[in-house]
Amino acid sequence: MGIFDFLKKKEKPKPYPMETHPLAKDATKFAGAKEWEKCITTMKEVPPESMTLFDWWTLGYAYSNTGDLPAALLAWEKSLRGNLLMEGVADFYIDNQNESIAGLILLLLGSQKANTLPMVNCATLYNYSWALFNLKRYQEALWCLDYVLRFTPEDTDALYLRGRLGGMRLTNSPKTPLEASMILSAWKR
């Protein structure tokens, strides 16, 4: 049994839809007009199984603009899980509800495939990192930012936030699967 086998699911996940639901289109228009409450209310009427990755991102963005960061994190997690699934990260199957996105990113950082991993939606992961930072979940924010910077090393916003975390006593992102596993198990205690 491999280190990451606990992330695999026994059944194949349902793919996220590609077509935007009509109500989600309306919600996106409300978000564009910065009518956050209308966006959230409308998006809540869309059946969850009909929401695209962008719909989940939009809902997270609307929640973050109303100050509801825990709800924003949940929506962005749906988007990020879907991105990782679509990118074909099969041996790290990400739709495991018992693991946080930060924990999964930690495992990805420690992967032997570290330099060949697919690029997760870095904008969503950056937003997710910022919400974690504002919720004082600094360690998780650091790991997510390290992943963002692996693929977008010149992203000034991510570099700024990473710099703000730089002076804190945090565990650096892992270099090996064993190191990732050890950090994650200690973090869960």
C-alpha positions in Angstrom: 0.0 0.0 0.0 1.4 3.4 -1.0 1.6 6.5 1.1 -1.2 8.1 -0.9 -3.5 5.1 -1.3 -5.8 6.5 1.4 -6.8 9.3 -1.0 -8.1 6.9 -3.6 -11.8 6.3 -3.9 -13.3 2.9 -4.8 -15.9 4.3 -7.2 -15.3 6.6 -10.1 -16.4 10.2 -9.3 -19.0 11.9 -11.4 -17.4 14.5 -13.6 -18.3 18.2 -13.0 -20.8 19.5 -15.7 -19.4 21.6 -18.5 -22.6 23.5 -19.3 -23.6 26.3 -17.0 -27.0 26.1 -15.5 -29.3 29.1 -16.5 -29.6 30.2 -12.9 -25.8 30.1 -12.5 -25.5 32.4 -15.5 -27.8 34.8 -13.7 -25.8 34.5 -10.5 -22.6 35.3 -12.4 -24.2 38.4 -13.8 -25.0 39.5 -10.2 -21.4 38.8 -9.2 -20.2 41.0 -12.2 -22.4 43.8 -10.9 -21.1 43.3 -7.3 -24.5 42.3 -6.1 -23.1 39.6 -3.8 -26.2 38.7 -1.8 -28.2 38.3 -5.0 -25.5 36.1 -6.5 -25.4 33.9 -3.4 -29.2 33.6 -3.2 -29.5 32.7 -6.9 -26.5 30.3 -6.9 -28.1 28.4 -3.9 -31.1 27.6 -6.2 -28.8 25.7 -8.6 -28.7 22.0 -7.8 -25.1 21.3 -6.6 -24.6 18.5 -9.2 -25.3 21.1 -11.9 -22.7 23.5 -10.8 -19.5 23.9 -12.9 -16.1 24.6 -11.5 -16.5 28.2 -12.4 -19.9 28.4 -10.7 -18.2 27.1 -7.5 -15.4 29.7 -7.9 -18.0 32.5 -8.4 -20.0 31.4 -5.3 -16.7 31.4 -3.2 -15.9 34.9 -4.5 -19.3 36.2 -3.6 -19.1 34.7 -0.1 -15.6 36.2 0.3 -17.0 39.6 -0.6 -19.7 39.4 2.0 -17.1 38.4 4.6 -18.2 34.8 5.0 -14.8 33.2 4.6 -15.7 29.7 5.9 -18.4 29.5 3.2 -16.0 30.9 0.6 -13.5 28.1 1.5 -16.1 25.4 1.1 -17.1 26.7 -2.4 -13.5 27.1 -3.5 -12.7 23.6 -2.2 -15.4 22.2 -4.6 -13.8 24.1 -7.5 -10.3 23.0 -6.6 -11.3 19.3 -6.1 -12.9 19.4 -9.5 -9.8 21.0 -11.0 -7.5 18.3 -9.6 -9.9 15.6 -10.8 -10.1 17.1 -14.3 -6.3 17.5 -14.4 -6.0 13.7 -14.0 -4.3 13.5 -10.6 -5.6 9.9 -10.4 -3.2 8.5 -7.8 -4.0 11.5 -5.5 -7.7 11.2 -6.0 -8.8 14.5 -4.5 -12.5 14.1 -3.9 -11.9 12.8 -0.4 -14.2 14.6 2.0 -12.1 13.7 5.0 -9.1 15.7 3.8 -8.7 19.5 3.5 -7.5 21.0 0.3 -4.4 22.3 2.2 -3.7 18.7 3.3 -4.0 17.4 -0.2 -1.8 20.2 -1.6 0.7 19.3 1.0 0.7 15.7 -0.3 1.0 17.0 -3.9 4.0 19.2 -2.9 5.7 16.1 -1.4 4.9 13.9 -4.4 7.7 12.3 -6.4 5.9 13.8 -9.4 6.3 17.3 -8.0 7.7 18.8 -11.2 5.2 17.1 -13.5 2.1 17.8 -11.5 -0.7 19.5 -13.3 -1.4 23.2 -12.7 -4.4 23.5 -10.4 -6.5 26.6 -11.0 -3.9 28.9 -9.4 -6.4 31.9 -9.1 -8.8 29.8 -7.0 -6.0 28.4 -4.9 -4.6 31.9 -4.3 -8.0 33.1 -3.2 -8.3 30.0 -1.0 -4.9 30.8 0.5 -5.9 34.4 1.2 -9.1 33.2 3.0 -7.0 30.8 5.1 -4.6 33.6 5.9 -7.5 35.8 7.1 -8.8 33.0 9.2 -5.3 32.7 10.8 -4.8 29.3 9.3 -1.3 30.3 8.3 0.3 26.9 7.8 -2.3 25.8 5.3 -2.1 29.1 3.5 1.7 28.7 3.2 1.4 25.2 1.6 -1.2 26.4 -0.8 0.8 29.4 -1.8 3.9 27.2 -2.4 1.9 25.2 -4.8 0.6 28.3 -6.6 4.2 29.7 -6.8 5.4 26.4 -8.3 3.4 27.1 -11.4 3.3 30.9 -11.4 6.6 32.0 -9.8 6.2 35.6 -10.8 2.7 36.0 -9.4 3.2 39.2 -7.4 0.1 38.8 -5.2 1.1 35.3 -4.2 4.7 36.4 -3.6 3.4 39.3 -1.4 1.2 37.0 0.7 4.1 34.4 0.9 6.3 37.2 2.1 3.9 38.1 4.9 4.0 34.4 6.0 7.8 34.3 5.7 8.5 35.7 9.1 6.4 33.2 11.0 7.6 29.9 12.4 5.9 27.6 10.0 6.8 24.1 8.6 8.3 24.4 5.1 6.6 22.6 2.3 7.8 19.0 2.0 10.3 17.7 -0.5 9.4 14.0 -0.3 6.3 11.8 0.1 7.5 10.6 3.5 8.1 14.1 4.7 4.6 15.1 3.5 3.0 12.2 5.3 4.8 12.9 8.5 3.9 16.6 8.5 0.3 15.8 7.7 0.0 13.1 10.5 1.5 15.5 13.0 -0.8 18.3 11.8 -3.9 16.1 12.4 -3.1 15.4 16.1 
